[in-house]
Amino acid sequence: MKSDDETYMNIGGGKLAKYVVYATFNNKIFHILVDLSKSDEIETLVVGGEEKNYPAKMCVDLLHCLVAARTFTESGKLDALLDWEEDKSLVTV
């Protein structure tokens, strides 16, 4: 889901109904959708064809993924009813 070169949302995963969702508005600061009821225990997901490790709280269910995607595509904003954390470590070059 892309609206310009610096504003986009990325969704990966899907196996075992777990998804990683993040969005950026400037390609410098990334907002990651989190489930605060989960821990930071590491889970392994296949994202982009590669196995990667993520904190469990970053592995969200399909409903939260779809709500985030719908809000972002309709308004260009993050859904305020969902929990987001900033992560500058995802900066792309």
N, CA, C and O atoms as CSV, one atom per row, in Angstrom:
chain,resi,resn,atom,element,x,y,z
A,1,MET,N,N,0.840,-1.168,0.000
A,1,MET,CA,C,0.000,0.000,0.000
A,1,MET,C,C,0.882,1.227,0.000
A,1,MET,O,O,1.548,1.514,0.995
A,2,LYS,N,N,0.894,1.936,-1.077
A,2,LYS,CA,C,1.833,3.037,-1.203
A,2,LYS,C,C,1.098,4.268,-1.713
A,2,LYS,O,O,0.325,4.190,-2.668
A,3,SER,N,N,1.348,5.418,-1.063
A,3,SER,CA,C,0.709,6.633,-1.522
A,3,SER,C,C,1.713,7.616,-2.120
A,3,SER,O,O,1.330,8.454,-2.936
A,4,ASP,N,N,2.971,7.535,-1.741
A,4,ASP,CA,C,4.041,8.284,-2.387
A,4,ASP,C,C,5.359,7.598,-2.037
A,4,ASP,O,O,5.357,6.542,-1.404
A,5,ASP,N,N,6.467,8.181,-2.437
A,5,ASP,CA,C,7.757,7.519,-2.236
A,5,ASP,C,C,8.162,7.392,-0.777
A,5,ASP,O,O,8.938,6.497,-0.441
A,6,GLU,N,N,7.670,8.247,0.096
A,6,GLU,CA,C,8.074,8.212,1.493
A,6,GLU,C,C,6.955,7.786,2.436
A,6,GLU,O,O,7.223,7.503,3.603
A,7,THR,N,N,5.738,7.734,1.979
A,7,THR,CA,C,4.613,7.352,2.825
A,7,THR,C,C,4.079,6.015,2.349
A,7,THR,O,O,3.572,5.898,1.233
A,8,TYR,N,N,4.195,5.005,3.203
A,8,TYR,CA,C,3.684,3.688,2.827
A,8,TYR,C,C,3.489,2.804,4.051
A,8,TYR,O,O,4.017,3.073,5.130
A,9,MET,N,N,2.728,1.757,3.854
A,9,MET,CA,C,2.531,0.727,4.867
A,9,MET,C,C,3.009,-0.584,4.272
A,9,MET,O,O,2.784,-0.864,3.094
A,10,ASN,N,N,3.669,-1.384,5.093
A,10,ASN,CA,C,4.153,-2.686,4.667
A,10,ASN,C,C,3.551,-3.750,5.588
A,10,ASN,O,O,3.529,-3.584,6.807
A,11,ILE,N,N,3.068,-4.834,4.999
A,11,ILE,CA,C,2.486,-5.943,5.744
A,11,ILE,C,C,3.167,-7.218,5.282
A,11,ILE,O,O,3.247,-7.494,4.085
A,12,GLY,N,N,3.653,-7.989,6.236
A,12,GLY,CA,C,4.318,-9.240,5.895
A,12,GLY,C,C,3.852,-10.358,6.803
A,12,GLY,O,O,3.223,-10.123,7.835
A,13,GLY,N,N,4.168,-11.566,6.408
A,13,GLY,CA,C,3.792,-12.734,7.208
A,13,GLY,C,C,2.541,-13.380,6.661
A,13,GLY,O,O,2.329,-13.418,5.449
A,14,GLY,N,N,1.711,-13.886,7.555
A,14,GLY,CA,C,0.458,-14.516,7.159
A,14,GLY,C,C,0.360,-15.964,7.579
A,14,GLY,O,O,-0.726,-16.462,7.873
A,15,LYS,N,N,1.502,-16.644,7.607
A,15,LYS,CA,C,1.486,-18.026,8.042
A,15,LYS,C,C,1.147,-18.065,9.530
A,15,LYS,O,O,1.636,-17.248,10.312
A,16,LEU,N,N,0.322,-19.002,9.902
A,16,LEU,CA,C,-0.151,-19.121,11.289
A,16,LEU,C,C,-0.950,-17.898,11.725
A,16,LEU,O,O,-1.090,-17.637,12.920
A,17,ALA,N,N,-1.478,-17.144,10.747
A,17,ALA,CA,C,-2.318,-15.969,10.997
A,17,ALA,C,C,-1.619,-14.911,11.844
A,17,ALA,O,O,-2.243,-14.278,12.695
A,18,LYS,N,N,-0.330,-14.722,11.610
A,18,LYS,CA,C,0.440,-13.692,12.299
A,18,LYS,C,C,1.062,-12.782,11.255
A,18,LYS,O,O,1.602,-13.242,10.248
A,19,TYR,N,N,0.977,-11.476,11.514
A,19,TYR,CA,C,1.431,-10.476,10.550
A,19,TYR,C,C,2.302,-9.430,11.237
A,19,TYR,O,O,2.128,-9.146,12.423
A,20,VAL,N,N,3.231,-8.863,10.489
A,20,VAL,CA,C,4.025,-7.725,10.935
A,20,VAL,C,C,3.598,-6.547,10.059
A,20,VAL,O,O,3.618,-6.626,8.830
A,21,VAL,N,N,3.211,-5.454,10.720
A,21,VAL,CA,C,2.688,-4.283,10.010
A,21,VAL,C,C,3.476,-3.057,10.452
A,21,VAL,O,O,3.606,-2.794,11.648
A,22,TYR,N,N,4.000,-2.311,9.488
A,22,TYR,CA,C,4.608,-1.033,9.843
A,22,TYR,C,C,4.289,-0.007,8.764
A,22,TYR,O,O,3.987,-0.342,7.619
A,23,ALA,N,N,4.369,1.257,9.173
A,23,ALA,CA,C,4.093,2.360,8.256
A,23,ALA,C,C,5.099,3.478,8.503
A,23,ALA,O,O,5.646,3.613,9.598
A,24,THR,N,N,5.330,4.267,7.473
A,24,THR,CA,C,6.196,5.441,7.591
A,24,THR,C,C,5.607,6.578,6.760
A,24,THR,O,O,4.903,6.361,5.774
A,25,PHE,N,N,5.914,7.776,7.189
A,25,PHE,CA,C,5.455,8.964,6.466
A,25,PHE,C,C,6.639,9.745,5.893
A,25,PHE,O,O,6.458,10.683,5.116
A,26,ASN,N,N,7.861,9.347,6.288
A,26,ASN,CA,C,9.043,10.066,5.837
A,26,ASN,C,C,10.218,9.137,5.519
A,26,ASN,O,O,11.312,9.604,5.200
A,27,ASN,N,N,9.994,7.849,5.604
A,27,ASN,CA,C,11.011,6.828,5.345
A,27,ASN,C,C,12.192,6.931,6.309
A,27,ASN,O,O,13.285,6.444,6.021
A,28,LYS,N,N,11.954,7.579,7.470
A,28,LYS,CA,C,12.977,7.689,8.505
A,28,LYS,C,C,12.479,7.123,9.827
A,28,LYS,O,O,13.209,6.410,10.516
A,29,ILE,N,N,11.253,7.436,10.176
A,29,ILE,CA,C,10.645,6.928,11.404
A,29,ILE,C,C,9.546,5.957,11.004
A,29,ILE,O,O,8.675,6.275,10.194
A,30,PHE,N,N,9.604,4.765,11.590
A,30,PHE,CA,C,8.649,3.712,11.259
A,30,PHE,C,C,7.756,3.439,12.458
A,30,PHE,O,O,8.225,3.361,13.594
A,31,HIS,N,N,6.476,3.298,12.193
A,31,HIS,CA,C,5.476,3.025,13.218
A,31,HIS,C,C,5.054,1.568,13.071
A,31,HIS,O,O,4.508,1.162,12.045
A,32,ILE,N,N,5.316,0.800,14.109
A,32,ILE,CA,C,5.052,-0.632,14.070
A,32,ILE,C,C,3.787,-0.933,14.865
A,32,ILE,O,O,3.647,-0.505,16.011
A,33,LEU,N,N,2.871,-1.669,14.250
A,33,LEU,CA,C,1.648,-2.088,14.931
A,33,LEU,C,C,2.017,-3.141,15.958
A,33,LEU,O,O,2.704,-4.112,15.640
A,34,VAL,N,N,1.558,-2.951,17.200
A,34,VAL,CA,C,1.881,-3.901,18.264
A,34,VAL,C,C,0.624,-4.328,19.013
A,34,VAL,O,O,-0.381,-3.618,19.047
A,35,ASP,N,N,0.716,-5.496,19.601
A,35,ASP,CA,C,-0.316,-6.026,20.487
A,35,ASP,C,C,0.279,-6.013,21.880
A,35,ASP,O,O,1.071,-6.888,22.230
A,36,LEU,N,N,-0.100,-5.019,22.679
A,36,LEU,CA,C,0.505,-4.830,23.994
A,36,LEU,C,C,0.144,-5.923,24.995
A,36,LEU,O,O,0.699,-5.957,26.093
A,37,SER,N,N,-0.774,-6.811,24.635
A,37,SER,CA,C,-1.095,-7.931,25.524
A,37,SER,C,C,-0.070,-9.056,25.380
A,37,SER,O,O,-0.082,-10.015,26.151
A,38,LYS,N,N,0.818,-8.935,24.386
A,38,LYS,CA,C,1.854,-9.952,24.150
A,38,LYS,C,C,3.196,-9.486,24.696
A,38,LYS,O,O,3.398,-8.300,24.957
A,39,SER,N,N,4.101,-10.428,24.862
A,39,SER,CA,C,5.419,-10.149,25.426
A,39,SER,C,C,6.423,-9.781,24.338
A,39,SER,O,O,6.087,-9.661,23.160
A,40,ASP,N,N,7.665,-9.607,24.777
A,40,ASP,CA,C,8.772,-9.376,23.852
A,40,ASP,C,C,9.469,-10.681,23.488
A,40,ASP,O,O,10.504,-10.668,22.822
A,41,GLU,N,N,8.903,-11.811,23.925
A,41,GLU,CA,C,9.468,-13.112,23.566
A,41,GLU,C,C,9.568,-13.198,22.049
A,41,GLU,O,O,8.681,-12.726,21.337
A,42,ILE,N,N,10.635,-13.793,21.558
A,42,ILE,CA,C,10.892,-13.833,20.118
A,42,ILE,C,C,10.068,-14.919,19.429
A,42,ILE,O,O,9.994,-16.056,19.895
A,43,GLU,N,N,9.452,-14.541,18.310
A,43,GLU,CA,C,8.743,-15.476,17.438
A,43,GLU,C,C,9.381,-15.398,16.055
A,43,GLU,O,O,9.892,-14.354,15.651
A,44,THR,N,N,9.343,-16.500,15.348
A,44,THR,CA,C,9.894,-16.524,13.990
A,44,THR,C,C,8.754,-16.535,12.981
A,44,THR,O,O,7.869,-17.389,13.035
A,45,LEU,N,N,8.786,-15.571,12.056
A,45,LEU,CA,C,7.796,-15.481,10.983
A,45,LEU,C,C,8.516,-15.477,9.641
A,45,LEU,O,O,9.666,-15.049,9.538
A,46,VAL,N,N,7.828,-15.955,8.627
A,46,VAL,CA,C,8.342,-15.840,7.264
A,46,VAL,C,C,7.764,-14.553,6.685
A,46,VAL,O,O,6.553,-14.430,6.499
A,47,VAL,N,N,8.645,-13.599,6.404
A,47,VAL,CA,C,8.256,-12.301,5.854
A,47,VAL,C,C,9.115,-12.046,4.631
A,47,VAL,O,O,10.343,-12.071,4.713
A,48,GLY,N,N,8.482,-11.805,3.512
A,48,GLY,CA,C,9.233,-11.581,2.272
A,48,GLY,C,C,10.028,-12.803,1.847
A,48,GLY,O,O,11.080,-12.684,1.219
A,49,GLY,N,N,9.517,-13.981,2.196
A,49,GLY,CA,C,10.183,-15.218,1.811
A,49,GLY,C,C,11.347,-15.627,2.698
A,49,GLY,O,O,11.997,-16.642,2.449
A,50,GLU,N,N,11.610,-14.832,3.741
A,50,GLU,CA,C,12.719,-15.136,4.644
A,50,GLU,C,C,12.215,-15.296,6.069
A,50,GLU,O,O,11.311,-14.580,6.500
A,51,GLU,N,N,12.810,-16.249,6.810
A,51,GLU,CA,C,12.500,-16.385,8.224
A,51,GLU,C,C,13.187,-15.257,8.981
A,51,GLU,O,O,14.384,-15.023,8.818
A,52,LYS,N,N,12.413,-14.559,9.811
A,52,LYS,CA,C,12.956,-13.461,10.606
A,52,LYS,C,C,12.387,-13.562,12.012
A,52,LYS,O,O,11.302,-14.105,12.221
A,53,ASN,N,N,13.136,-13.029,12.973
A,53,ASN,CA,C,12.708,-13.033,14.367
A,53,ASN,C,C,12.106,-11.688,14.738
A,53,ASN,O,O,12.650,-10.634,14.410
A,54,TYR,N,N,10.964,-11.743,15.432
A,54,TYR,CA,C,10.261,-10.541,15.869
A,54,TYR,C,C,9.790,-10.731,17.300
A,54,TYR,O,O,9.496,-11.854,17.708
A,55,PRO,N,N,9.713,-9.648,18.070
A,55,PRO,CA,C,9.067,-9.756,19.376
A,55,PRO,C,C,7.607,-10.168,19.173
A,55,PRO,O,O,6.966,-9.715,18.225
A,56,ALA,N,N,7.083,-11.012,20.043
A,56,ALA,CA,C,5.706,-11.500,19.907
A,56,ALA,C,C,4.701,-10.357,19.773
A,56,ALA,O,O,3.715,-10.486,19.047
A,57,LYS,N,N,4.942,-9.239,20.465
A,57,LYS,CA,C,3.984,-8.132,20.409
A,57,LYS,C,C,3.890,-7.505,19.023
A,57,LYS,O,O,2.922,-6.801,18.732
A,58,MET,N,N,4.884,-7.750,18.160
A,58,MET,CA,C,4.846,-7.246,16.780
A,58,MET,C,C,4.117,-8.192,15.834
A,58,MET,O,O,3.872,-7.844,14.679
A,59,CYS,N,N,3.770,-9.379,16.309
A,59,CYS,CA,C,3.091,-10.383,15.487
A,59,CYS,C,C,1.596,-10.296,15.749
A,59,CYS,O,O,1.082,-10.926,16.673
A,60,VAL,N,N,0.900,-9.513,14.929
A,60,VAL,CA,C,-0.514,-9.213,15.176
A,60,VAL,C,C,-1.426,-10.130,14.368
A,60,VAL,O,O,-0.999,-10.762,13.401
A,61,ASP,N,N,-2.677,-10.189,14.779
A,61,ASP,CA,C,-3.644,-11.050,14.090
A,61,ASP,C,C,-4.202,-10.357,12.843
A,61,ASP,O,O,-3.959,-9.174,12.607
A,62,LEU,N,N,-4.951,-11.123,12.059
A,62,LEU,CA,C,-5.486,-10.627,10.793
A,62,LEU,C,C,-6.428,-9.442,10.984
A,62,LEU,O,O,-6.375,-8.490,10.204
A,63,LEU,N,N,-7.279,-9.476,11.993
A,63,LEU,CA,C,-8.234,-8.389,12.209
A,63,LEU,C,C,-7.505,-7.059,12.413
A,63,LEU,O,O,-7.846,-6.066,11.771
A,64,HIS,N,N,-6.509,-7.029,13.297
A,64,HIS,CA,C,-5.772,-5.789,13.533
A,64,HIS,C,C,-5.015,-5.343,12.280
A,64,HIS,O,O,-4.918,-4.151,11.991
A,65,CYS,N,N,-4.494,-6.300,11.560
A,65,CYS,CA,C,-3.803,-6.012,10.306
A,65,CYS,C,C,-4.751,-5.338,9.310
A,65,CYS,O,O,-4.398,-4.326,8.703
A,66,LEU,N,N,-5.940,-5.892,9.144
A,66,LEU,CA,C,-6.903,-5.345,8.185
A,66,LEU,C,C,-7.426,-3.979,8.600
A,66,LEU,O,O,-7.616,-3.106,7.753
A,67,VAL,N,N,-7.663,-3.782,9.898
A,67,VAL,CA,C,-8.115,-2.470,10.392
A,67,VAL,C,C,-7.043,-1.419,10.101
A,67,VAL,O,O,-7.349,-0.327,9.624
A,68,ALA,N,N,-5.791,-1.757,10.391
A,68,ALA,CA,C,-4.686,-0.827,10.136
A,68,ALA,C,C,-4.592,-0.495,8.651
A,68,ALA,O,O,-4.442,0.669,8.280
A,69,ALA,N,N,-4.679,-1.513,7.808
A,69,ALA,CA,C,-4.571,-1.304,6.361
A,69,ALA,C,C,-5.730,-0.465,5.826
A,69,ALA,O,O,-5.525,0.432,5.008
A,70,ARG,N,N,-6.923,-0.749,6.278
A,70,ARG,CA,C,-8.092,0.005,5.789
A,70,ARG,C,C,-7.994,1.473,6.180
A,70,ARG,O,O,-8.211,2.355,5.348
A,71,THR,N,N,-7.670,1.737,7.430
A,71,THR,CA,C,-7.552,3.127,7.883
A,71,THR,C,C,-6.468,3.851,7.097
A,71,THR,O,O,-6.660,4.989,6.670
A,72,PHE,N,N,-5.336,3.196,6.908
A,72,PHE,CA,C,-4.222,3.823,6.207
A,72,PHE,C,C,-4.575,4.124,4.754
A,72,PHE,O,O,-4.261,5.203,4.249
A,73,THR,N,N,-5.226,3.175,4.079
A,73,THR,CA,C,-5.557,3.402,2.665
A,73,THR,C,C,-6.662,4.430,2.492
A,73,THR,O,O,-6.680,5.156,1.498
A,74,GLU,N,N,-7.583,4.502,3.445
A,74,GLU,CA,C,-8.684,5.458,3.324
A,74,GLU,C,C,-8.313,6.867,3.769
A,74,GLU,O,O,-8.804,7.841,3.198
A,75,SER,N,N,-7.446,6.993,4.787
A,75,SER,CA,C,-7.166,8.320,5.343
A,75,SER,C,C,-5.703,8.735,5.255
A,75,SER,O,O,-5.377,9.909,5.433
A,76,GLY,N,N,-4.811,7.767,4.978
A,76,GLY,CA,C,-3.393,8.083,4.972
A,76,GLY,C,C,-2.832,8.258,6.366
A,76,GLY,O,O,-1.748,8.817,6.531
A,77,LYS,N,N,-3.563,7.782,7.385
A,77,LYS,CA,C,-3.141,7.941,8.780
A,77,LYS,C,C,-3.121,6.592,9.474
A,77,LYS,O,O,-3.685,5.613,8.985
A,78,LEU,N,N,-2.457,6.560,10.625
A,78,LEU,CA,C,-2.480,5.373,11.467
A,78,LEU,C,C,-3.787,5.339,12.241
A,78,LEU,O,O,-4.280,6.386,12.660
A,79,ASP,N,N,-4.350,4.171,12.436
A,79,ASP,CA,C,-5.577,4.036,13.210
A,79,ASP,C,C,-5.279,4.337,14.674
A,79,ASP,O,O,-4.489,3.637,15.309
A,80,ALA,N,N,-5.904,5.367,15.203
A,80,ALA,CA,C,-5.646,5.816,16.573
A,80,ALA,C,C,-6.148,4.832,17.625
A,80,ALA,O,O,-5.741,4.920,18.784
A,81,LEU,N,N,-7.013,3.907,17.255
A,81,LEU,CA,C,-7.522,2.928,18.212
A,81,LEU,C,C,-6.597,1.723,18.353
A,81,LEU,O,O,-6.800,0.876,19.222
A,82,LEU,N,N,-5.587,1.651,17.500
A,82,LEU,CA,C,-4.608,0.572,17.575
A,82,LEU,C,C,-3.347,1.084,18.273
A,82,LEU,O,O,-3.148,2.291,18.409
A,83,ASP,N,N,-2.506,0.155,18.711
A,83,ASP,CA,C,-1.271,0.525,19.395
A,83,ASP,C,C,-0.103,0.495,18.420
A,83,ASP,O,O,0.096,-0.481,17.697
A,84,TRP,N,N,0.668,1.582,18.411
A,84,TRP,CA,C,1.806,1.729,17.509
A,84,TRP,C,C,3.033,2.113,18.322
A,84,TRP,O,O,2.933,2.859,19.296
A,85,GLU,N,N,4.186,1.602,17.919
A,85,GLU,CA,C,5.455,1.997,18.527
A,85,GLU,C,C,6.375,2.490,17.425
A,85,GLU,O,O,6.395,1.941,16.324
A,86,GLU,N,N,7.145,3.542,17.736
A,86,GLU,CA,C,8.118,4.062,16.780
A,86,GLU,C,C,9.370,3.218,16.811
A,86,GLU,O,O,9.801,2.770,17.873
A,87,ASP,N,N,9.953,3.002,15.645
A,87,ASP,CA,C,11.201,2.257,15.541
A,87,ASP,C,C,12.039,2.877,14.445
A,87,ASP,O,O,11.700,2.777,13.266
A,88,LYS,N,N,13.126,3.515,14.826
A,88,LYS,CA,C,14.015,4.165,13.857
A,88,LYS,C,C,15.000,3.181,13.264
A,88,LYS,O,O,15.737,3.537,12.345
A,89,SER,N,N,15.039,1.949,13.760
A,89,SER,CA,C,16.012,0.969,13.277
A,89,SER,C,C,15.644,0.398,11.919
A,89,SER,O,O,16.466,-0.280,11.302
A,90,LEU,N,N,14.437,0.650,11.434
A,90,LEU,CA,C,14.001,0.116,10.145
A,90,LEU,C,C,14.339,1.057,8.992
A,90,LEU,O,O,13.880,0.839,7.871
A,91,VAL,N,N,15.119,2.083,9.241
A,91,VAL,CA,C,15.439,3.073,8.221
A,91,VAL,C,C,16.039,2.387,6.998
A,91,VAL,O,O,16.938,1.552,7.110
A,92,THR,N,N,15.521,2.759,5.830
A,92,THR,CA,C,16.049,2.223,4.579
A,92,THR,C,C,16.982,3.230,3.947
A,92,THR,O,O,16.834,4.434,4.155
A,93,VAL,N,N,17.924,2.756,3.192
A,93,VAL,CA,C,18.910,3.647,2.551
A,93,VAL,C,C,18.547,3.838,1.105
A,93,VAL,O,O,19.244,4.551,0.383
